[in-house]
Amino acid sequence: MFKCAITKVNSRPGHKTNKIVTEKRNRIYYGWFENEETGQMEQREIGRGWEIVKEVNATDEGLRLFNLRS
């Protein structure tokens, strides 16, 4: 049982939760590698992506309303 962030209604017990991502940010991932010339460890970029900052719970009706607004 949870409260839908879109419709502000409590769900029924055992109802499925839909997670809606409301905020995300860019993220750069780094890894440590040994430089073959100097023998020292250095940090290099290994990937780019995004990470979730904020997500809310929604019922099926709340998800439908959210998708209509977007």
N, C-alpha and C positions, 0 to 999 in steps of 0.2 A: 504494500500500500504506500502510495506516495502522492505528493501534491504536484499537479501539472503546472509548469511555469508559464504556459501560454494561456490556458483557460482558467487557471486558479481553482480547479476542482480536484477534490481527493479522488483517487482511483479506487477501484474495488480490489479487495485482497486477491493476490495471485495474478493481477493484470500485468501484461507485458510493458516494460519501460522502453521508451524510445529516447535515445540520447541525441540531442541537437547541438552541434558545435556553433557557438555564437561568436567566439573570438579565437583567432589563431595568429601565430607570429612566425616569421622566417627563422630558420635555424641553420647554422653551419656546424658540421661535425668534423672534429679533428682527431688525428691519431699520431702516436709517437713512433718515429722511424729512426734508424741509425743512418747517419750520413756516411756513405762509403769512403768519401775522400778524407773527412776529418775524424771519423770514428765517434763523433758526438751524437747524442740524441737530439732530434729536432721535431718540431710539431708541424704537420702538414694537413691540409684540408683533404678529407676523404669523401665528403658528400655534402649535399645541400638538401633541405627539405623544409618542413614546417612542423610545429608542435601545437597542441591544443592548449589554449590559455583558459577558456571557460566553456563549459557545456552544461546544458540544462536537461532535466527530465520532462518528458511530455507523453501524454496519452496518444492513442491513434488519432483522435479528433484534434488534439493540439498540434500534432505533426501535420495533419491535413491543412489546418488553418495557417500554420507557419509557411508551408509550401505555397499556398495561395498568395501570401503577402510578398514572398521573395521573387 
